């Protein structure tokens, strides 16, 4: 990790305690666990963005019109 960057992150005391305990139990560093969690969230974001791109050409539905349509059809 020679090209790692340092950052200061402030945790709620109970979250920090949980991280320290999990790090000790799993023999990992807090940094490793935080990096893994951030990577997972970024991967989810990338998947979401890909889906948005795939659906970019779909027609949009106005919310108000949709709700009115549900009322007309007796669904609500």
PyMOL commands that set and color helices and strands:
alter all, ss='L'
color gray80, all
select helices_A, chain A and resi 13-26+30-54+63-72
alter helices_A, ss='H'
color red, helices_A
deselect
rebuild
show_as cartoon
